[in-house]
Amino acid sequence: TDKNDIVAKSRININLGLNYTELKDYLKALFYYKEALELTKKNGNIRNRITALNNIGTSYVSLGYFRKGLEYLEIGLNLAQEHNMQSDVAYLKFFIAKAYNEHKFIRKAMLFAEQSSTIADSLKIMELMLDNYSLLGNIYKKLNDHKSCNKVLRKLIQTKEAIQNEYYQKQLSEMEA
């Protein structure tokens, strides 16, 4: 169970990092994400490694180290693509798009957000679908592409409504039961 032990330890470090990210203490978060990354190099758990890379990347971006952050996000993306982990690919492309958008590389942001959105839509990852539509709305607005902006904001509204309806249906069937 030595390997399981390492997997658990890397998960714990990721969770500690997430707590510090919530508190916007990105330096402390980075410390734990990097610990997790080192552990995943020993245990070969790809999902944890990708999560650690993603979180290190987004932490660096939040701290203003755009290039360094992008580097980690791209390593994570390559790893996810290599192992055909589509939901991870979608998330990483979203975070890359967000980083590009924040640093005014609008066309690159659009490219990654559209790719992320396509995957998220096909896998029905609701939360990521909403995040992408919202980001794309912002990007299209900056590009003065009103047609695309309207289209994506309509998708945003429809998806939110679908989520609401699903929630109410679930509530109703629980009440009936």
Helices and strands as residue ranges (DSSP letters): H 2-22, H 26-43, H 46-62, H 66-82, H 86-102, H 106-123, H 126-142, H 146-176
